[in-house]
Amino acid sequence: MAKILISDKLSPAAVAIFERRGLEVDFKPGLAPAELRAIIGNYDGLAVRSATKVTREVLDAAPKLRVVGRAGIGVDNVDVTSATARGVVVMNTPYGNAITTAEHAIAMMFALARQLPDASTSTKAGKWEKNRFMGVELFGKTLGLIGCGNIGSIVADRAVGLKMKVVAFDPFLSEKRAVELGVEKVELEELFSRADFLTLHTPLTEQTKNILSRENIAKLRRGVRIINCARGGLVDEAALYDALKSGHVAGAALDVFETEPATDSPLFALENVICTPHLGAATAEAQENVALQVADQMADFLLSGAVSNAINMPSVTAEEAPRLKPYMELARLLGGMAGQLTAAGGDAIRAIRVEYEGHAAELNHKPLTAAALAGVLTPLMGAVNMVNAPVVARERGIDVAETTHERSGEYQTLLRVTVRTDRQERALEGTLIANDKPRLVAIKGISVEADFAPHMLYVTNHDKPGFIGRFGMVLADAGVNIATFHLGRAAAGGDAICLVSLDAPLPDAVLAEVRALPLVVQAQKLAF
């Protein structure tokens, strides 16, 4: 009998589900890290919320562990890389908190507009400071949304109901979807200049970190009020403090912080700041929903091998898994490379096409296409998995197509992932060698046969004499060791591609040197 440990506070309904399905479960919330490491070796599954830190040390002490279930969206408290290396599936519940988090953002906006926390404190202290708390109406004001996905779209719907004007910045939001929501799609600069209230609903990625930087906060309309119930790190807190002190920002309502638990912050001393301790998902309904979801998902996996809402593994049935696994890995790698290259260019994705030839054309394509979509979208949006990738693409108006070709080609099996943006179309092709080893065979129609590696450098350049020597010298002078080196070109003197596998991550300073070389069109480091 598989054993489950629940190490955080979780609804009793989760325990009941595990027991009803024949799994042994121990409910031990509040374990210290050392206590968790001491007992985790006895369990096949670990159910957590946000308090438990599933570190590499915890995973190293858990030889039996097969699945970690996070009751909630974020998996910041789980070392996903280490879990993947140990073959431990990490699951989350991406939709159980959406309404609750959206409602918290709306509540924070009301509280900010009418100074409710301070007014309550003042009144309870025996004061009657009616003239001190002069608020503002939401009616007719412009709400700026940064991120209009699952949670952001719910906030937009509520704000439209309050008769607010809503403008949204989201590279994945289509014009059609914007019309359906009743919002105006704008670029970030325009949102900054128009928003009376600004609320963030985007994951924390390299592209969104400090999206409200000191520079961008200075671009905001004077008197704006900011709400963040998404992720700490989206806002430069020091810059926000200065803007609040100067009056450029009239107020802020924060549920998340750069460092949590946030027990000491200069922001706490400001009267025009409302703070809550990461309560976005803190309702009875949300806690029940995520508890039920994570228990069912973990039980399904441990009893039948089915995988749902996995961060680090494709979702497939137990029967399909052995045959589809290498194909899904190939699709994920091709999509991940396309996504990283697209994210580096900052372009919005308009369409993704996945094509299958040879043996691949005979397979169940849904999990393969989902794996490719997750690969493409993750570098742009944070953790996207096979289950929610098609929904995310649809919500953002990305046209997704899959095509099978009965024709026989150079390879017995072939996958092609094509990503189209407003500026270009990029296709990557791959195959399997020895039945289960993914290999890249072409980029943008140029033959480049290469194995995928954890750390790679992709360079496009003009094919001229001397480039490879200068390129190699930059890496050599920086002490960067090349594991493999692959070249391809469309024609002599035309566009060329260089794909290098490295023994370690490439330092940013070295990447800058490569980009500065004559003849280089694009240089981007890749991680898999």
Phi, psi and omega per residue, in radians:
M1 nan 2.230 3.116
A2 -1.202 2.556 -3.112
K3 -2.017 2.411 3.134
I4 -2.030 2.406 2.989
L5 -1.957 2.192 2.983
I6 -1.791 1.945 -3.010
S7 -1.836 0.033 3.058
D8 -2.218 2.939 3.099
K9 -1.168 2.109 -3.107
L10 -2.409 2.613 -3.121
S11 -0.973 2.463 3.063
P12 -0.984 -0.360 3.122
A13 -1.074 -0.555 3.128
A14 -1.153 -0.763 3.098
V15 -1.047 -0.744 -3.116
A16 -1.099 -0.675 3.133
I17 -1.133 -0.830 3.136
F18 -1.017 -0.820 -3.096
E19 -1.176 -0.703 -3.139
R20 -1.098 -0.521 -3.113
R21 -1.642 0.194 3.003
G22 1.492 0.376 3.122
L23 -1.850 2.482 3.100
E24 -1.448 2.357 -3.061
V25 -2.376 2.394 3.028
D26 -2.023 2.284 -3.138
F27 -1.857 1.821 -3.064
K28 -2.370 1.247 3.131
P29 -1.247 2.670 3.036
G30 1.461 0.328 3.121
L31 -1.188 2.406 3.002
A32 -1.240 2.735 -3.129
P33 -0.918 -0.746 -3.138
A34 -1.150 -0.670 3.114
E35 -1.149 -0.695 3.113
L36 -1.121 -0.794 -3.139
R37 -1.085 -0.563 -3.089
A38 -1.222 -0.469 -3.046
I39 -2.024 -0.211 -3.004
I40 -1.108 -0.407 3.130
G41 -1.098 -0.233 -3.117
N42 -1.565 -0.040 -2.937
Y43 -2.082 2.603 3.072
D44 -1.630 -0.435 -3.119
G45 -2.422 2.574 3.120
L46 -2.268 2.100 3.106
A47 -1.828 2.204 -3.075
V48 -2.361 2.885 2.866
R49 -1.923 -2.068 -3.095
S50 -1.907 -0.263 -3.058
A51 -1.272 -0.766 -3.120
T52 -1.248 2.289 3.081
K53 -1.748 1.945 -3.134
V54 -1.578 1.488 -3.047
T55 -1.565 3.035 3.077
R56 -1.049 -0.642 -3.139
E57 -1.124 -0.692 3.084
V58 -1.121 -0.787 -3.129
L59 -1.140 -0.641 3.112
D60 -1.119 -0.459 -3.136
A61 -1.581 0.167 -3.012
A62 -2.203 1.222 -3.095
P63 -1.122 -0.431 -3.129
K64 -1.563 -0.251 -2.979
L65 -1.109 2.265 -3.126
R66 -2.032 -0.422 -3.077
V67 -2.640 2.420 2.975
V68 -2.000 2.174 3.111
G69 -1.908 2.081 3.128
R70 -1.738 1.970 3.112
A71 -1.361 1.530 -3.075
G72 2.621 -3.052 -3.061
I73 -1.573 -0.998 -3.024
G74 -1.244 2.527 3.079
V75 -2.114 0.568 3.136
D76 -1.077 -0.457 -3.107
N77 -1.538 0.093 3.133
V78 -2.064 2.256 3.057
D79 -1.377 1.542 -3.047
V80 -1.137 -0.647 -3.131
T81 -1.076 -0.815 3.130
S82 -1.172 -0.658 3.112
A83 -1.093 -0.748 3.136
T84 -1.104 -0.761 -3.139
A85 -1.051 -0.541 -3.140
R86 -1.611 0.050 3.132
G87 1.319 0.396 3.129
V88 -1.664 2.177 3.119
V89 -1.339 2.338 3.075
V90 -1.958 2.105 -3.137
M91 -1.986 2.654 2.972
N92 -2.323 -3.100 3.099
T93 -2.176 1.521 -2.893
P94 -1.210 -0.318 -3.018
Y95 -2.047 -0.072 -3.057
G96 -1.183 -0.400 -3.055
N97 -1.816 0.022 -2.916
A98 -1.056 -0.920 -3.084
I99 -1.134 -0.747 -3.126
T100 -1.060 -0.786 -3.137
T101 -1.154 -0.715 3.114
A102 -1.091 -0.753 3.130
E103 -1.128 -0.615 3.113
H104 -1.133 -0.689 3.106
A105 -1.093 -0.735 3.109
I106 -1.128 -0.732 3.120
A107 -1.087 -0.713 3.121
M108 -1.136 -0.615 3.126
M109 -1.164 -0.761 3.070
F110 -1.062 -0.814 -3.106
A111 -1.075 -0.651 3.141
L112 -1.226 -0.723 -3.101
A113 -1.152 -0.589 -3.059
R114 -1.968 0.154 3.067
Q115 0.939 0.738 -3.000
L116 -1.113 -0.767 -3.121
P117 -1.052 -0.813 -3.138
D118 -1.168 -0.650 3.134
A119 -1.128 -0.676 3.113
S120 -1.156 -0.801 3.141
T121 -1.060 -0.752 -3.130
S122 -1.106 -0.775 -3.100
T123 -1.158 -0.720 3.131
K124 -1.158 -0.390 3.112
A125 -1.450 0.087 3.106
G126 1.558 0.173 3.117
K127 -1.667 2.852 3.103
W128 -2.403 1.213 -2.969
E129 -1.627 1.120 -3.048
K130 -1.088 -0.637 -3.095
N131 -1.395 -0.310 -3.103
R132 -1.280 -0.598 -3.002
F133 -1.796 1.298 3.103
M134 -1.608 1.933 -3.071
G135 -1.658 -2.966 3.079
V136 -2.261 2.643 3.089
E137 -1.401 2.670 2.980
L138 -1.514 -0.483 -3.126
F139 -0.944 2.210 3.077
G140 1.382 -0.121 3.125
K141 -1.369 2.822 3.120
T142 -1.746 2.136 3.083
L143 -1.750 2.176 3.074
G144 -1.735 2.152 3.118
L145 -1.817 2.149 2.939
I146 -1.758 1.756 -3.021
G147 1.798 2.044 -3.110
C148 -2.281 0.847 3.094
G149 -1.555 -2.369 -3.039
N150 -1.090 -0.921 -3.126
I151 -1.325 -0.775 -3.126
G152 -1.021 -0.646 3.140
S153 -1.203 -0.564 3.074
I154 -1.187 -0.740 3.082
V155 -1.057 -0.753 3.129
A156 -1.036 -0.762 3.139
D157 -1.061 -0.775 3.135
R158 -1.156 -0.691 -3.114
A159 -1.182 -0.678 3.072
V160 -1.074 -0.670 3.085
G161 -1.123 -0.439 3.081
L162 -1.510 0.106 3.131
K163 1.165 0.557 3.006
M164 -1.563 2.721 2.950
K165 -1.538 2.331 -3.070
V166 -2.084 2.162 3.012
V167 -2.021 2.470 -3.019
A168 -2.310 2.381 2.965
F169 -1.928 2.071 3.085
D170 -2.822 1.949 -3.094
P171 -1.017 -0.357 -3.087
F172 -1.686 -0.046 -3.120
L173 -1.413 2.126 3.120
S174 -1.448 2.782 3.104
E175 -1.087 -0.661 3.140
K176 -1.098 -0.806 3.137
R177 -1.133 -0.659 3.108
A178 -1.070 -0.736 3.112
V179 -1.104 -0.743 3.124
E180 -1.039 -0.663 -3.112
L181 -1.432 -0.266 -3.095
G182 1.368 0.501 -3.140
V183 -2.056 2.826 3.090
E184 -1.818 2.142 3.118
K185 -1.418 2.218 -3.095
V186 -2.379 2.902 3.005
E187 -1.405 2.859 -3.025
L188 -1.072 -0.721 -3.108
E189 -1.074 -0.704 -3.141
E190 -1.201 -0.688 3.103
L191 -1.038 -0.763 3.140
F192 -1.019 -0.660 -3.045
S193 -1.426 -0.269 -3.031
R194 -1.939 -0.415 -2.960
A195 -1.281 2.252 2.943
D196 -1.478 -0.635 3.028
F197 -2.182 2.508 -3.131
L198 -2.320 2.221 3.141
T199 -2.257 2.468 -3.051
L200 -1.838 2.356 3.128
H201 -2.546 1.075 -3.105
T202 -2.385 2.613 3.073
P203 -1.212 2.872 3.096
L204 -1.588 1.920 3.110
T205 -2.275 3.125 3.082
E206 -1.053 -0.584 -3.106
Q207 -1.342 -0.510 -3.061
T208 -1.774 -0.178 -3.136
K209 -1.011 2.259 -3.100
N210 0.914 0.731 3.070
I211 -1.098 -0.487 2.931
L212 -1.726 1.286 3.098
S213 -1.397 3.067 3.095
R214 -1.020 -0.733 3.139
E215 -1.110 -0.775 -3.106
N216 -1.278 -0.603 3.080
I217 -1.075 -0.620 3.114
A218 -1.141 -0.405 -3.140
K219 -1.452 -0.225 -3.100
L220 -1.181 2.642 3.076
R221 -1.074 2.349 -3.127
R222 -1.079 2.335 -3.122
G223 1.604 0.109 3.137
V224 -1.162 2.662 3.049
R225 -2.079 2.313 -2.969
I226 -1.971 2.350 3.089
I227 -2.172 2.257 3.079
N228 -2.291 1.852 3.041
C229 -2.055 0.375 -3.051
A230 -1.749 -1.397 -3.097
R231 -2.538 2.418 2.957
G232 -1.127 2.583 -3.090
G233 1.755 -0.253 3.053
L234 -1.332 -0.408 -3.088
V235 -2.086 2.324 3.008
D236 -1.295 1.819 -2.996
E237 -1.171 -0.598 3.107
A238 -1.166 -0.724 3.116
A239 -1.177 -0.661 3.107
L240 -1.111 -0.723 3.111
Y241 -0.998 -0.823 -3.115
D242 -1.120 -0.688 -3.132
A243 -1.202 -0.583 3.084
L244 -1.238 -0.695 3.131
K245 -1.139 -0.654 -3.096
S246 -1.384 -0.285 -3.094
G247 1.590 -0.043 3.103
H248 -1.088 -0.708 2.994
V249 -1.809 2.150 -3.049
A250 -1.292 -0.488 -3.116
G251 -3.039 2.847 3.117
A252 -2.520 2.512 3.059
A253 -2.192 2.036 -2.988
L254 -2.143 2.227 3.043
D255 -1.866 -0.217 -3.087
V256 -2.341 2.685 -3.024
F257 -2.449 2.801 -3.139
E258 -1.014 -0.736 3.105
T259 -2.111 2.203 3.123
E260 -2.228 2.525 -0.048
P261 -1.106 2.434 3.117
A262 -1.613 1.712 -3.091
T263 -1.839 -0.175 -3.109
D264 -2.658 1.958 3.136
S265 -2.566 2.465 3.061
P266 -1.004 -0.474 -3.138
L267 -1.101 -0.484 -3.097
F268 -1.113 -0.408 -3.070
A269 -1.462 -0.136 -3.061
L270 -1.597 2.321 -3.137
E271 -1.195 -0.451 -3.087
N272 -1.635 0.452 3.092
V273 -2.190 2.293 3.042
I274 -1.919 2.291 -3.118
C275 -2.232 2.409 3.019
T276 -2.298 2.684 -2.995
P277 -1.526 1.154 3.093
H278 0.942 1.054 -3.071
L279 -1.707 0.144 -3.042
G280 -0.901 -0.645 -3.105
A281 -1.811 0.194 -2.991
A282 -1.561 1.221 2.935
T283 -2.294 2.728 -3.140
A284 -1.047 -0.677 -3.110
E285 -1.143 -0.780 -3.123
A286 -1.154 -0.731 3.138
Q287 -1.073 -0.687 3.120
E288 -1.173 -0.779 -3.105
N289 -1.051 -0.868 -3.082
V290 -1.220 -0.548 3.103
A291 -1.139 -0.802 3.129
L292 -1.104 -0.747 -3.105
Q293 -1.131 -0.825 -3.072
V294 -1.193 -0.610 3.119
A295 -1.150 -0.789 3.111
D296 -1.093 -0.763 -3.121
Q297 -1.103 -0.778 -3.129
M298 -1.171 -0.694 3.112
A299 -1.120 -0.735 3.103
D300 -1.021 -0.757 -3.111
F301 -1.163 -0.827 -3.067
L302 -1.225 -0.482 -3.101
L303 -1.615 -0.564 -3.055
S304 -2.264 -0.147 -3.097
G305 1.490 0.019 3.117
A306 -1.232 2.482 -3.090
V307 -2.149 2.155 3.112
S308 -2.216 2.474 3.083
N309 0.897 0.762 3.134
A310 -1.517 2.403 3.096
I311 -1.389 -0.612 -2.972
N312 -2.126 0.270 3.139
M313 -2.681 2.440 3.125
P314 -1.118 2.647 3.109
S315 -1.557 2.055 3.134
V316 -2.553 2.840 3.041
T317 -1.362 2.840 -3.123
A318 -1.109 -0.551 -3.119
E319 -1.257 -0.629 -3.089
E320 -1.427 -0.403 -2.940
A321 -0.930 -0.860 -3.053
P322 -1.052 -0.687 -3.087
R323 -1.387 -0.663 -3.036
L324 -1.463 -0.375 -2.996
K325 -0.931 -0.900 -3.125
P326 -1.135 -0.571 3.111
Y327 -1.198 -0.682 3.116
M328 -1.169 -0.630 3.080
E329 -1.139 -0.713 3.086
L330 -1.086 -0.783 3.132
A331 -1.090 -0.727 3.139
R332 -1.107 -0.751 -3.112
L333 -1.180 -0.761 3.101
L334 -1.082 -0.804 3.114
G335 -1.116 -0.713 3.139
G336 -1.090 -0.685 3.104
M337 -1.177 -0.773 3.101
A338 -1.076 -0.721 -3.138
G339 -1.145 -0.732 3.134
Q340 -1.137 -0.692 3.124
L341 -1.205 -0.637 3.111
T342 -1.225 -0.732 3.123
A343 -1.067 -0.634 3.142
A344 -1.122 -0.546 3.136
G345 -1.457 -0.237 3.115
G346 1.265 0.319 -3.099
D347 -1.566 2.581 3.035
A348 -1.390 2.383 3.137
I349 -1.433 2.268 3.107
R350 -1.785 -0.580 -3.090
A351 -2.672 2.577 3.048
I352 -2.287 2.226 3.123
R353 -2.147 2.304 3.114
V354 -2.076 2.190 -3.092
E355 -2.083 2.578 -3.082
Y356 -2.237 2.309 3.101
E357 -2.281 2.698 3.092
G358 1.169 -2.409 -3.105
H359 -1.038 -0.578 -3.123
A360 -1.085 -0.506 -3.111
A361 -1.202 -0.260 -3.092
E362 -1.628 -0.049 -3.033
L363 -1.585 2.940 2.960
N364 -1.254 1.967 -2.956
H365 -1.456 -0.362 -3.015
K366 -0.990 -0.886 3.132
P367 -1.168 -0.529 3.129
L368 -1.209 -0.795 3.105
T369 -1.101 -0.710 3.109
A370 -1.097 -0.673 3.103
A371 -1.127 -0.708 3.102
A372 -1.133 -0.759 3.125
L373 -1.074 -0.775 3.123
A374 -1.066 -0.686 3.106
G375 -1.089 -0.732 -3.125
V376 -1.198 -0.765 -2.975
L377 -1.423 -0.484 -3.060
T378 -1.030 -0.781 3.124
P379 -1.092 -0.378 -3.097
L380 -1.656 -0.444 -2.951
M381 -2.284 0.099 -3.039
G382 1.519 -2.814 -3.022
A383 -1.183 1.924 3.013
V384 -2.078 2.284 -3.112
N385 -1.948 3.122 -3.048
M386 -1.102 -0.542 -3.097
V387 -1.284 -0.784 -3.053
N388 -1.655 -0.140 -3.121
A389 -1.040 -0.808 3.111
P390 -1.092 -0.624 3.117
V391 -1.178 -0.773 3.132
V392 -1.056 -0.774 3.133
A393 -1.097 -0.740 -3.126
R394 -1.160 -0.744 -3.135
E395 -1.078 -0.497 -3.103
R396 -1.724 0.174 3.041
G397 1.251 0.369 3.098
I398 -1.401 2.177 3.127
D399 -1.340 2.089 -3.115
V400 -1.984 2.265 3.134
A401 -2.378 2.540 3.013
E402 -2.246 2.436 -3.048
T403 -2.348 2.415 3.039
T404 -1.941 2.482 3.129
H405 -2.100 2.181 3.116
E406 -1.365 -0.256 -3.093
R407 -1.095 2.669 3.056
S408 -1.711 2.350 -3.110
G409 -2.087 -2.783 -3.124
E410 -1.160 -0.475 -3.107
Y411 -1.991 2.566 3.138
Q412 -1.157 -0.521 3.089
T413 -2.470 2.442 -3.070
L414 -2.609 2.370 2.980
L415 -2.038 2.420 3.086
R416 -2.240 2.161 3.105
V417 -1.977 2.106 -3.115
T418 -2.057 2.256 3.119
V419 -2.031 2.202 3.127
R420 -1.982 2.275 3.039
T421 -2.035 -3.048 3.095
D422 -1.159 -0.434 -3.042
R423 -1.753 -0.495 -3.030
Q424 -2.804 3.006 3.045
E425 -2.212 2.236 -3.100
R426 -2.170 2.179 3.131
A427 -2.021 2.381 3.058
L428 -2.147 2.393 -3.108
E429 -2.110 2.526 3.142
G430 -2.579 2.827 3.119
T431 -2.458 -3.138 3.042
L432 -1.988 2.359 3.022
I433 -1.982 2.611 -3.072
A434 0.934 0.570 3.054
N435 1.308 -0.427 -3.018
D436 -2.510 0.162 -3.106
K437 -1.866 1.994 -3.122
P438 -1.141 2.460 3.086
R439 -2.487 2.351 3.033
L440 -1.392 2.337 -3.110
V441 -2.148 -0.293 3.127
A442 -2.809 2.546 3.043
I443 -2.282 2.128 -3.136
K444 0.912 0.685 3.106
G445 1.408 -0.037 3.129
I446 -1.694 2.201 -3.115
S447 -1.197 2.128 3.078
V448 -2.516 1.674 -3.113
E449 -1.509 2.063 -3.071
A450 -2.700 2.512 2.978
D451 -1.386 2.629 3.050
F452 -1.364 2.481 3.130
A453 -2.301 2.775 -3.134
P454 -1.004 -0.641 -3.104
H455 -2.236 2.151 -3.093
M456 -2.420 2.810 3.059
L457 -2.245 2.192 -3.129
Y458 -1.916 2.222 -3.126
V459 -2.315 2.285 2.925
T460 -1.919 2.433 -3.054
N461 -2.648 2.926 3.009
H462 -1.435 2.326 -3.052
D463 -1.348 1.637 3.132
K464 -2.334 2.630 3.134
P465 -1.040 2.488 3.058
G466 1.669 -0.274 -3.063
F467 -1.135 -0.811 -3.056
I468 -1.081 -0.673 3.118
G469 -1.109 -0.808 3.127
R470 -1.118 -0.707 3.133
F471 -1.079 -0.827 -3.140
G472 -1.089 -0.630 -3.134
M473 -1.177 -0.640 3.100
V474 -1.044 -0.805 3.138
L475 -1.171 -0.742 -3.113
A476 -1.122 -0.770 -3.130
D477 -1.105 -0.479 3.135
A478 -1.551 -0.011 -3.132
G479 1.289 0.409 3.136
V480 -1.562 2.107 -3.103
N481 -1.563 2.295 3.141
I482 -1.608 2.193 3.093
A483 -1.480 -0.887 3.067
T484 -2.449 2.740 -3.050
F485 -2.415 2.088 -3.074
H486 -2.205 2.383 -3.108
L487 -2.197 2.652 3.027
G488 -2.763 2.694 3.112
R489 -2.628 2.679 3.130
A490 -1.308 -0.746 3.129
A491 -2.836 2.790 3.129
A492 -0.990 2.227 3.132
G493 1.401 -0.009 -3.107
G494 -1.744 -2.557 3.134
D495 -1.304 2.446 3.138
A496 -2.319 2.750 3.137
I497 -2.240 2.407 3.065
C498 -2.200 2.177 -3.121
L499 -2.180 2.066 -3.013
V500 -2.075 2.309 2.994
S501 -1.651 2.349 -3.063
L502 -2.058 2.725 3.134
D503 -1.380 -0.297 -3.100
A504 -2.640 2.870 3.116
P505 -1.010 2.484 -3.137
L506 -1.392 2.202 3.092
P507 -1.086 2.568 -3.128
D508 -1.055 -0.625 -3.128
A509 -1.111 -0.655 3.121
V510 -1.230 -0.684 3.089
L511 -1.038 -0.706 3.117
A512 -1.089 -0.667 3.105
E513 -1.136 -0.711 3.122
V514 -1.102 -0.775 -3.132
R515 -1.102 -0.463 -3.117
A516 -1.443 -0.148 -3.122
L517 -1.145 2.509 3.020
P518 -1.036 2.545 3.078
L519 1.444 -0.196 -3.141
V520 -1.331 2.261 3.075
V521 -1.686 -0.755 3.140
Q522 -2.627 2.471 3.027
A523 -2.430 2.248 -3.086
Q524 -2.560 2.289 3.044
K525 -1.447 2.563 -3.085
L526 -2.171 2.590 3.094
A527 -2.354 2.372 -3.131
F528 -2.281 nan nan
